[in-house]
Amino acid sequence: MKKIIVLFCLFALNVMSSQTIEFIKKNDTLQRPKLQEFIYLFEDTVVSKSIFVAKIKATGSQKTPSHLFEKIKKAAQKIGSNTFKFESFKKTNADDAELILSVYFCDDSILDENFKSIPKNKIYIFGSQNLLENKVQTYKVQGEKFEIESGKFKSFEIKLGEEIKINKGGFTGMTLWISGEENKLSSFLSFSGIGVGGAAYNPYNGGVGLNFNTGTINRVEINLALLLLKIFEEQK
């Protein structure tokens, strides 16, 4: 048992040491958000009246881009940021990648305008975030079989009044129904537990889920999901 604990600690230390954070630019700010938020800012959101806090680069394994996001999020919130804009993501070698975000402090008026840009009445399916593997996952939408590859996403439109059925794992898996409603936020889903530690889907925004034994549908946190849409490729 002691050997297992030691090996686990060494593995954890190795993962932590392989991820690095660098402040490319940094401004001092006295702002401290009321809530611990880290909200995705769309390209058309005007930030001229917000406070630029820093530009941050995280470097680490291509297996877990969400971990790079979490590292930046943690560092940014410590210095008063509540929002971020995507700058770039690139592979630096065969195993590693770097993510660069510009982080800001934005007041409620900017956040309210930004909120309007969140896509409505769509379903986004994300493949595995491990960019070092060629994993293919199968699922069904309205009874039709689809495949999603690692590092890719696929989107589906939902018409008002329509109900979309998503199944993972067949009869003994999980089935989810999502309905189209006026100004309803889109659903961001994965079968690999991206950013949620493998937690099973929690129905929201009118979605109804039924889970048996095999196959899970997971919700991806919306701000991470919007970032992944910039990192992943769209699967046609």
FILUMKOL-7795 format. One line per 10 residues: number of its first residue (from 1); their letters; for each residue x, y, z of N, C-alpha, C. Coordinates in nm, 2 decimals. Example, Ala and Ser with C-alpha at 12.3 -4.5 7.8 and 13.67 -1.06 7.14 Angstrom:
# FILUMKOL-7795
1 = AS = 1.32:-0.57:0.78:1.23:-0.45:0.78:1.32:-0.33:0.78 ~ 1.28:-0.22:0.71:1.37:-0.11:0.71:1.29:0.00:0.79 .
END
This chain:
# FILUMKOL-7795
1 = MKKIIVLFCL = 0.08:-0.12:0.00:0.00:0.00:0.00:0.09:0.13:0.00 ~ 0.19:0.12:0.08:0.28:0.24:0.09:0.35:0.27:-0.05 ~ 0.38:0.16:-0.12:0.45:0.17:-0.25:0.35:0.24:-0.35 ~ 0.22:0.20:-0.34:0.12:0.26:-0.43:0.11:0.40:-0.40 ~ 0.10:0.44:-0.27:0.09:0.58:-0.23:0.21:0.66:-0.28 ~ 0.33:0.61:-0.27:0.45:0.68:-0.31:0.45:0.70:-0.46 ~ 0.41:0.59:-0.53:0.40:0.60:-0.68:0.30:0.70:-0.73 ~ 0.19:0.71:-0.66:0.08:0.80:-0.69:0.13:0.95:-0.67 ~ 0.20:0.97:-0.56:0.25:1.10:-0.53:0.36:1.15:-0.63 ~ 0.44:1.05:-0.67:0.55:1.08:-0.77:0.48:1.12:-0.90 .
11 = FALNVMSSQT = 0.37:1.04:-0.94:0.30:1.07:-1.06:0.24:1.21:-1.06 ~ 0.17:1.24:-0.95:0.11:1.37:-0.93:0.21:1.49:-0.94 ~ 0.33:1.47:-0.88:0.43:1.57:-0.88:0.48:1.59:-1.03 ~ 0.50:1.48:-1.10:0.54:1.48:-1.24:0.45:1.56:-1.32 ~ 0.31:1.53:-1.31:0.21:1.60:-1.38:0.22:1.75:-1.35 ~ 0.23:1.79:-1.22:0.23:1.93:-1.19:0.35:2.00:-1.24 ~ 0.47:1.93:-1.24:0.59:1.99:-1.28:0.59:2.01:-1.43 ~ 0.51:1.93:-1.51:0.51:1.93:-1.65:0.43:2.05:-1.70 ~ 0.35:2.11:-1.61:0.27:2.22:-1.65:0.33:2.35:-1.60 ~ 0.34:2.45:-1.69:0.40:2.58:-1.64:0.31:2.69:-1.68 .
21 = IEFIKKNDTL = 0.32:2.80:-1.60:0.25:2.92:-1.62:0.35:3.04:-1.64 ~ 0.32:3.12:-1.74:0.40:3.24:-1.76:0.31:3.36:-1.78 ~ 0.34:3.47:-1.72:0.27:3.60:-1.74:0.35:3.67:-1.85 ~ 0.29:3.68:-1.96:0.35:3.75:-2.08:0.34:3.90:-2.05 ~ 0.22:3.94:-2.00:0.20:4.08:-1.96:0.12:4.08:-1.83 ~ 0.14:4.18:-1.75:0.06:4.18:-1.62:0.05:4.32:-1.57 ~ -0.08:4.36:-1.54:-0.11:4.49:-1.48:-0.16:4.48:-1.34 ~ -0.12:4.57:-1.26:-0.17:4.57:-1.12:-0.31:4.62:-1.12 ~ -0.40:4.55:-1.05:-0.54:4.60:-1.04:-0.59:4.58:-0.89 ~ -0.67:4.67:-0.85:-0.73:4.66:-0.71:-0.86:4.60:-0.72 .
31 = QRPKLQEFIY = -0.91:4.57:-0.84:-1.04:4.51:-0.85:-1.05:4.37:-0.80 ~ -1.15:4.34:-0.73:-1.17:4.20:-0.68:-1.32:4.16:-0.71 ~ -1.34:4.07:-0.80:-1.48:4.03:-0.84:-1.56:3.98:-0.72 ~ -1.69:4.01:-0.72:-1.78:3.96:-0.61:-1.79:3.81:-0.62 ~ -1.79:3.75:-0.74:-1.80:3.61:-0.75:-1.68:3.55:-0.82 ~ -1.64:3.43:-0.79:-1.53:3.36:-0.86:-1.57:3.31:-0.99 ~ -1.58:3.41:-1.09:-1.62:3.37:-1.22:-1.50:3.37:-1.32 ~ -1.51:3.31:-1.43:-1.41:3.31:-1.53:-1.48:3.29:-1.66 ~ -1.53:3.40:-1.72:-1.63:3.40:-1.83:-1.56:3.42:-1.96 ~ -1.60:3.34:-2.06:-1.55:3.35:-2.20:-1.60:3.48:-2.26 .
41 = LFEDTVVSKS = -1.51:3.56:-2.32:-1.54:3.68:-2.39:-1.54:3.65:-2.54 ~ -1.65:3.68:-2.61:-1.66:3.66:-2.75:-1.57:3.77:-2.82 ~ -1.54:3.74:-2.95:-1.45:3.82:-3.03:-1.51:3.96:-3.05 ~ -1.65:3.97:-3.06:-1.71:4.09:-3.08:-1.75:4.17:-2.96 ~ -1.71:4.12:-2.84:-1.74:4.19:-2.72:-1.64:4.30:-2.70 ~ -1.68:4.42:-2.68:-1.59:4.54:-2.67:-1.54:4.54:-2.53 ~ -1.41:4.54:-2.51:-1.34:4.54:-2.38:-1.27:4.67:-2.35 ~ -1.29:4.77:-2.44:-1.22:4.90:-2.42:-1.24:4.96:-2.28 ~ -1.36:4.94:-2.23:-1.40:5.00:-2.10:-1.38:4.90:-1.98 ~ -1.32:4.79:-2.01:-1.29:4.69:-1.90:-1.14:4.71:-1.86 .
51 = IFVAKIKATG = -1.10:4.64:-1.76:-0.96:4.65:-1.71:-0.88:4.53:-1.76 ~ -0.78:4.55:-1.84:-0.69:4.44:-1.88:-0.60:4.40:-1.76 ~ -0.60:4.28:-1.73:-0.53:4.23:-1.61:-0.40:4.16:-1.65 ~ -0.40:4.07:-1.75:-0.28:4.00:-1.78:-0.30:3.92:-1.91 ~ -0.19:3.89:-1.97:-0.18:3.79:-2.08:-0.10:3.67:-2.02 ~ -0.16:3.55:-2.02:-0.10:3.44:-1.95:-0.09:3.32:-2.05 ~ 0.03:3.25:-2.03:0.05:3.13:-2.12:0.07:3.01:-2.02 ~ 0.00:2.90:-2.06:0.01:2.78:-1.99:0.07:2.67:-2.08 ~ 0.17:2.60:-2.04:0.23:2.49:-2.12:0.21:2.36:-2.05 ~ 0.18:2.26:-2.13:0.16:2.12:-2.07:0.12:2.02:-2.17 .
61 = SQKTPSHLFE = 0.08:1.90:-2.12:0.05:1.79:-2.21:-0.07:1.82:-2.30 ~ -0.06:1.76:-2.42:-0.17:1.77:-2.52:-0.28:1.67:-2.48 ~ -0.26:1.59:-2.37:-0.36:1.50:-2.33:-0.48:1.57:-2.26 ~ -0.45:1.69:-2.20:-0.55:1.75:-2.12:-0.55:1.90:-2.14 ~ -0.60:1.95:-2.26:-0.60:2.10:-2.27:-0.69:2.17:-2.16 ~ -0.79:2.10:-2.11:-0.87:2.16:-2.00:-0.78:2.19:-1.88 ~ -0.68:2.12:-1.85:-0.59:2.14:-1.74:-0.51:2.27:-1.76 ~ -0.48:2.30:-1.89:-0.41:2.43:-1.91:-0.50:2.55:-1.89 ~ -0.63:2.53:-1.92:-0.73:2.63:-1.89:-0.74:2.65:-1.74 ~ -0.75:2.54:-1.67:-0.77:2.55:-1.53:-0.65:2.62:-1.46 .
71 = KIKKAAQKIG = -0.53:2.59:-1.51:-0.41:2.66:-1.45:-0.42:2.81:-1.47 ~ -0.46:2.85:-1.59:-0.47:2.99:-1.62:-0.58:3.05:-1.53 ~ -0.69:2.99:-1.53:-0.81:3.03:-1.45:-0.77:3.06:-1.31 ~ -0.70:2.97:-1.25:-0.66:2.98:-1.10:-0.56:3.10:-1.09 ~ -0.47:3.11:-1.18:-0.37:3.22:-1.17:-0.44:3.36:-1.19 ~ -0.53:3.36:-1.29:-0.60:3.49:-1.32:-0.69:3.53:-1.21 ~ -0.77:3.44:-1.15:-0.86:3.48:-1.04:-0.79:3.53:-0.92 ~ -0.66:3.49:-0.90:-0.59:3.54:-0.79:-0.55:3.69:-0.80 ~ -0.54:3.73:-0.93:-0.50:3.87:-0.95:-0.62:3.96:-1.00 ~ -0.74:3.91:-0.97:-0.86:4.00:-0.99:-0.93:3.99:-1.13 .
81 = SNTFKFESFK = -0.90:3.88:-1.20:-0.97:3.87:-1.33:-1.10:3.79:-1.32 ~ -1.20:3.82:-1.40:-1.32:3.74:-1.40:-1.37:3.70:-1.54 ~ -1.28:3.73:-1.64:-1.31:3.70:-1.78:-1.19:3.67:-1.86 ~ -1.20:3.61:-1.98:-1.09:3.58:-2.06:-1.12:3.59:-2.21 ~ -1.02:3.62:-2.29:-1.03:3.61:-2.43:-0.93:3.51:-2.48 ~ -0.97:3.43:-2.58:-0.88:3.34:-2.64:-0.78:3.41:-2.73 ~ -0.65:3.38:-2.71:-0.55:3.43:-2.80:-0.49:3.33:-2.90 ~ -0.45:3.21:-2.84:-0.39:3.11:-2.93:-0.38:2.98:-2.86 ~ -0.37:2.87:-2.94:-0.34:2.74:-2.89:-0.26:2.67:-2.99 ~ -0.14:2.62:-2.96:-0.06:2.55:-3.05:0.02:2.44:-2.99 .
91 = KTNADDAELI = 0.05:2.34:-3.07:0.13:2.23:-3.02:0.28:2.27:-3.03 ~ 0.35:2.25:-2.93:0.49:2.30:-2.92:0.59:2.19:-2.95 ~ 0.55:2.06:-2.93:0.63:1.95:-2.97:0.53:1.83:-2.98 ~ 0.59:1.71:-2.99:0.51:1.59:-3.01:0.41:1.56:-2.89 ~ 0.45:1.61:-2.77:0.37:1.58:-2.66:0.30:1.70:-2.59 ~ 0.35:1.82:-2.61:0.31:1.93:-2.53:0.24:2.04:-2.62 ~ 0.17:2.13:-2.56:0.10:2.24:-2.62:0.10:2.36:-2.53 ~ 0.07:2.48:-2.59:0.06:2.60:-2.51:-0.07:2.67:-2.54 ~ -0.13:2.72:-2.44:-0.25:2.80:-2.44:-0.23:2.94:-2.39 ~ -0.27:3.04:-2.47:-0.25:3.18:-2.43:-0.39:3.25:-2.42 .
101 = LSVYFCDDSI = -0.42:3.31:-2.31:-0.54:3.38:-2.29:-0.51:3.52:-2.24 ~ -0.59:3.62:-2.28:-0.58:3.75:-2.22:-0.70:3.76:-2.12 ~ -0.67:3.81:-2.00:-0.77:3.80:-1.89:-0.80:3.95:-1.85 ~ -0.93:3.97:-1.81:-0.98:4.10:-1.79:-1.06:4.10:-1.66 ~ -1.09:4.23:-1.61:-1.19:4.25:-1.51:-1.30:4.33:-1.58 ~ -1.42:4.27:-1.59:-1.53:4.33:-1.66:-1.65:4.35:-1.57 ~ -1.72:4.47:-1.58:-1.83:4.49:-1.50:-1.96:4.43:-1.56 ~ -2.07:4.44:-1.48:-2.19:4.37:-1.52:-2.24:4.41:-1.66 ~ -2.22:4.54:-1.70:-2.28:4.58:-1.82:-2.21:4.51:-1.94 ~ -2.08:4.49:-1.93:-2.01:4.42:-2.04:-2.05:4.27:-2.04 .
111 = LDENFKSIPK = -2.06:4.22:-1.92:-2.10:4.07:-1.91:-2.24:4.05:-1.97 ~ -2.33:4.15:-1.95:-2.46:4.14:-2.00:-2.46:4.14:-2.15 ~ -2.38:4.23:-2.21:-2.37:4.23:-2.36:-2.31:4.10:-2.41 ~ -2.21:4.06:-2.34:-2.13:3.94:-2.38:-2.23:3.81:-2.38 ~ -2.31:3.81:-2.28:-2.41:3.70:-2.27:-2.49:3.68:-2.39 ~ -2.53:3.79:-2.46:-2.62:3.78:-2.58:-2.55:3.70:-2.69 ~ -2.42:3.69:-2.69:-2.35:3.62:-2.80:-2.34:3.47:-2.78 ~ -2.38:3.42:-2.67:-2.38:3.27:-2.64:-2.48:3.21:-2.74 ~ -2.43:3.11:-2.82:-2.52:3.04:-2.91:-2.64:2.98:-2.85 ~ -2.75:2.99:-2.92:-2.88:2.94:-2.86:-2.93:2.82:-2.95 .
121 = NKIYIFGSQN = -3.00:2.73:-2.88:-3.07:2.62:-2.94:-2.98:2.54:-3.03 ~ -2.86:2.50:-2.98:-2.77:2.41:-3.05:-2.72:2.31:-2.95 ~ -2.68:2.20:-3.01:-2.61:2.09:-2.93:-2.47:2.07:-2.98 ~ -2.37:2.08:-2.89:-2.24:2.06:-2.93:-2.19:1.93:-2.87 ~ -2.14:1.84:-2.95:-2.08:1.72:-2.90:-1.93:1.72:-2.91 ~ -1.86:1.70:-2.80:-1.71:1.71:-2.80:-1.65:1.57:-2.79 ~ -1.55:1.54:-2.88:-1.48:1.42:-2.87:-1.38:1.42:-2.75 ~ -1.30:1.32:-2.73:-1.20:1.31:-2.63:-1.11:1.43:-2.64 ~ -1.07:1.49:-2.53:-0.97:1.60:-2.54:-0.83:1.56:-2.55 ~ -0.80:1.43:-2.54:-0.66:1.38:-2.55:-0.62:1.39:-2.70 .
131 = LLENKVQTYK = -0.54:1.49:-2.73:-0.50:1.52:-2.87:-0.39:1.42:-2.91 ~ -0.34:1.34:-2.82:-0.24:1.24:-2.86:-0.29:1.10:-2.90 ~ -0.42:1.09:-2.89:-0.48:0.96:-2.93:-0.58:0.98:-3.05 ~ -0.61:0.87:-3.11:-0.71:0.87:-3.22:-0.83:0.79:-3.18 ~ -0.89:0.84:-3.07:-1.01:0.77:-3.02:-1.14:0.81:-3.10 ~ -1.22:0.72:-3.13:-1.34:0.74:-3.20:-1.46:0.69:-3.11 ~ -1.55:0.78:-3.08:-1.67:0.74:-3.00:-1.79:0.75:-3.08 ~ -1.88:0.65:-3.06:-2.01:0.65:-3.14:-2.12:0.69:-3.05 ~ -2.22:0.74:-3.11:-2.35:0.79:-3.04:-2.46:0.80:-3.14 ~ -2.58:0.82:-3.10:-2.69:0.84:-3.19:-2.77:0.96:-3.16 .
141 = VQGEKFEIES = -2.81:1.03:-3.27:-2.90:1.15:-3.26:-3.02:1.12:-3.34 ~ -3.13:1.12:-3.28:-3.26:1.09:-3.35:-3.25:0.95:-3.41 ~ -3.18:0.86:-3.35:-3.17:0.72:-3.40:-3.06:0.70:-3.51 ~ -3.00:0.81:-3.55:-2.90:0.80:-3.66:-2.76:0.79:-3.59 ~ -2.68:0.70:-3.64:-2.55:0.68:-3.58:-2.45:0.78:-3.63 ~ -2.37:0.84:-3.53:-2.26:0.93:-3.56:-2.13:0.89:-3.49 ~ -2.02:0.94:-3.54:-1.89:0.92:-3.47:-1.83:1.06:-3.44 ~ -1.75:1.06:-3.33:-1.68:1.18:-3.30:-1.54:1.14:-3.26 ~ -1.44:1.21:-3.32:-1.30:1.18:-3.30:-1.24:1.27:-3.19 ~ -1.12:1.23:-3.14:-1.05:1.31:-3.04:-1.02:1.45:-3.10 .
151 = GKFKSFEIKL = -1.03:1.55:-3.02:-1.00:1.68:-3.06:-1.09:1.74:-3.16 ~ -1.22:1.69:-3.17:-1.31:1.74:-3.27:-1.45:1.76:-3.20 ~ -1.53:1.85:-3.26:-1.67:1.87:-3.21:-1.77:1.87:-3.33 ~ -1.89:1.84:-3.30:-2.00:1.84:-3.40:-2.12:1.91:-3.34 ~ -2.18:1.99:-3.42:-2.30:2.07:-3.37:-2.43:2.03:-3.44 ~ -2.53:2.04:-3.37:-2.67:2.01:-3.42:-2.76:2.13:-3.39 ~ -2.84:2.17:-3.48:-2.94:2.27:-3.46:-3.07:2.21:-3.40 ~ -3.13:2.29:-3.31:-3.26:2.24:-3.26:-3.37:2.35:-3.29 ~ -3.47:2.31:-3.36:-3.58:2.40:-3.40:-3.67:2.42:-3.28 ~ -3.73:2.54:-3.28:-3.83:2.57:-3.17:-3.94:2.47:-3.17 .
161 = GEEIKINKGG = -3.96:2.41:-3.05:-4.07:2.31:-3.04:-4.02:2.17:-3.07 ~ -3.90:2.16:-3.12:-3.85:2.03:-3.16:-3.78:1.96:-3.03 ~ -3.78:1.83:-3.03:-3.71:1.76:-2.92:-3.61:1.66:-2.98 ~ -3.48:1.68:-2.94:-3.37:1.60:-3.00:-3.34:1.49:-2.90 ~ -3.33:1.36:-2.95:-3.29:1.25:-2.87:-3.15:1.21:-2.89 ~ -3.07:1.21:-2.79:-2.93:1.17:-2.79:-2.91:1.04:-2.71 ~ -2.84:0.94:-2.77:-2.82:0.82:-2.70:-2.67:0.78:-2.71 ~ -2.62:0.74:-2.59:-2.48:0.68:-2.59:-2.48:0.55:-2.51 ~ -2.44:0.44:-2.58:-2.43:0.31:-2.52:-2.55:0.22:-2.55 ~ -2.64:0.26:-2.64:-2.75:0.17:-2.67:-2.85:0.16:-2.57 .
171 = FTGMTLWISG = -2.93:0.05:-2.56:-3.04:0.04:-2.47:-3.00:0.04:-2.32 ~ -2.88:-0.01:-2.29:-2.83:-0.01:-2.15:-2.74:0.11:-2.12 ~ -2.74:0.21:-2.21:-2.66:0.33:-2.19:-2.74:0.44:-2.14 ~ -2.71:0.56:-2.19:-2.78:0.68:-2.14:-2.85:0.75:-2.26 ~ -2.97:0.80:-2.24:-3.05:0.87:-2.34:-3.09:1.01:-2.28 ~ -3.07:1.11:-2.37:-3.10:1.24:-2.33:-3.19:1.31:-2.43 ~ -3.29:1.38:-2.38:-3.38:1.46:-2.47:-3.36:1.60:-2.44 ~ -3.34:1.68:-2.55:-3.32:1.83:-2.53:-3.42:1.90:-2.63 ~ -3.50:1.99:-2.58:-3.60:2.06:-2.65:-3.55:2.20:-2.70 ~ -3.61:2.24:-2.81:-3.58:2.38:-2.86:-3.68:2.48:-2.80 .
181 = EENKLSSFLS = -3.63:2.58:-2.74:-3.71:2.68:-2.68:-3.66:2.82:-2.71 ~ -3.74:2.92:-2.70:-3.70:3.06:-2.73:-3.58:3.10:-2.65 ~ -3.47:3.15:-2.71:-3.35:3.20:-2.64:-3.29:3.10:-2.54 ~ -3.31:2.97:-2.57:-3.25:2.87:-2.48:-3.10:2.85:-2.51 ~ -3.02:2.85:-2.40:-2.88:2.84:-2.42:-2.85:2.70:-2.48 ~ -2.74:2.69:-2.55:-2.70:2.57:-2.62:-2.65:2.47:-2.51 ~ -2.65:2.34:-2.55:-2.60:2.23:-2.47:-2.47:2.19:-2.52 ~ -2.37:2.17:-2.42:-2.23:2.13:-2.45:-2.21:2.00:-2.38 ~ -2.19:1.90:-2.46:-2.18:1.76:-2.41:-2.06:1.69:-2.45 ~ -2.02:1.59:-2.37:-1.91:1.50:-2.41:-1.94:1.36:-2.35 .
191 = FSGIGVGGAA = -1.86:1.26:-2.40:-1.88:1.13:-2.34:-1.75:1.09:-2.26 ~ -1.66:1.19:-2.24:-1.54:1.16:-2.17:-1.52:1.24:-2.04 ~ -1.62:1.31:-2.00:-1.61:1.39:-1.88:-1.51:1.50:-1.88 ~ -1.51:1.58:-1.99:-1.41:1.69:-2.00:-1.44:1.79:-1.90 ~ -1.34:1.82:-1.81:-1.36:1.93:-1.71:-1.45:1.90:-1.60 ~ -1.51:1.78:-1.59:-1.61:1.75:-1.48:-1.57:1.63:-1.40 ~ -1.44:1.58:-1.42:-1.40:1.47:-1.34:-1.48:1.34:-1.37 ~ -1.54:1.33:-1.48:-1.61:1.21:-1.52:-1.76:1.21:-1.46 ~ -1.80:1.32:-1.41:-1.94:1.32:-1.35:-2.04:1.30:-1.46 ~ -2.15:1.23:-1.43:-2.25:1.20:-1.53:-2.33:1.33:-1.55 .
201 = YNPYNGGVGL = -2.40:1.33:-1.66:-2.48:1.45:-1.70:-2.59:1.48:-1.60 ~ -2.60:1.61:-1.57:-2.70:1.67:-1.48:-2.80:1.74:-1.57 ~ -2.92:1.70:-1.60:-3.01:1.76:-1.69:-3.03:1.91:-1.65 ~ -3.04:1.99:-1.76:-3.05:2.14:-1.74:-3.11:2.20:-1.86 ~ -3.16:2.32:-1.84:-3.22:2.39:-1.96:-3.33:2.31:-2.03 ~ -3.41:2.24:-1.96:-3.51:2.16:-2.02:-3.47:2.02:-2.07 ~ -3.34:1.99:-2.05:-3.30:1.85:-2.09:-3.34:1.75:-1.99 ~ -3.38:1.63:-2.04:-3.42:1.52:-1.95:-3.33:1.40:-1.98 ~ -3.27:1.34:-1.88:-3.18:1.23:-1.90:-3.23:1.10:-1.83 ~ -3.19:0.99:-1.89:-3.22:0.86:-1.84:-3.09:0.77:-1.85 .
211 = NFNTGTINRV = -3.04:0.72:-1.74:-2.91:0.65:-1.74:-2.93:0.51:-1.68 ~ -2.87:0.41:-1.75:-2.88:0.27:-1.70:-2.74:0.23:-1.66 ~ -2.67:0.15:-1.73:-2.55:0.09:-1.69:-2.43:0.14:-1.77 ~ -2.43:0.14:-1.90:-2.32:0.17:-1.98:-2.34:0.29:-2.06 ~ -2.24:0.37:-2.08:-2.25:0.49:-2.16:-2.30:0.61:-2.08 ~ -2.22:0.72:-2.08:-2.26:0.84:-2.00:-2.25:0.96:-2.09 ~ -2.34:1.06:-2.07:-2.34:1.18:-2.14:-2.30:1.29:-2.03 ~ -2.20:1.36:-2.05:-2.15:1.46:-1.96:-2.17:1.60:-2.01 ~ -2.20:1.69:-1.91:-2.21:1.83:-1.94:-2.07:1.89:-1.93 ~ -2.03:1.97:-2.03:-1.91:2.05:-2.03:-1.94:2.19:-1.98 .
221 = EINLALLLLK = -1.87:2.24:-1.88:-1.89:2.37:-1.83:-1.88:2.47:-1.94 ~ -1.98:2.56:-1.95:-2.00:2.64:-2.07:-1.88:2.73:-2.11 ~ -1.81:2.79:-2.02:-1.70:2.87:-2.06:-1.58:2.79:-2.11 ~ -1.56:2.67:-2.05:-1.46:2.58:-2.10:-1.50:2.53:-2.24 ~ -1.63:2.50:-2.25:-1.68:2.45:-2.38:-1.66:2.56:-2.49 ~ -1.69:2.68:-2.47:-1.67:2.79:-2.57:-1.52:2.80:-2.61 ~ -1.43:2.78:-2.51:-1.29:2.78:-2.54:-1.25:2.66:-2.63 ~ -1.31:2.54:-2.60:-1.27:2.42:-2.67:-1.32:2.44:-2.82 ~ -1.42:2.52:-2.84:-1.47:2.54:-2.98:-1.36:2.61:-3.06 ~ -1.27:2.68:-2.99:-1.16:2.75:-3.06:-1.04:2.65:-3.08 .
231 = IFEEQK = -1.03:2.55:-2.99:-0.91:2.46:-2.99:-0.94:2.34:-3.08 ~ -1.06:2.28:-3.06:-1.10:2.16:-3.14:-1.13:2.20:-3.29 ~ -1.13:2.10:-3.37:-1.17:2.11:-3.51:-1.32:2.07:-3.52 ~ -1.39:2.13:-3.61:-1.53:2.08:-3.64:-1.53:1.96:-3.72 ~ -1.60:1.86:-3.68:-1.62:1.73:-3.75:-1.74:1.75:-3.84 ~ -1.72:1.73:-3.97:-1.83:1.74:-4.06:-1.91:1.61:-4.07 .
END
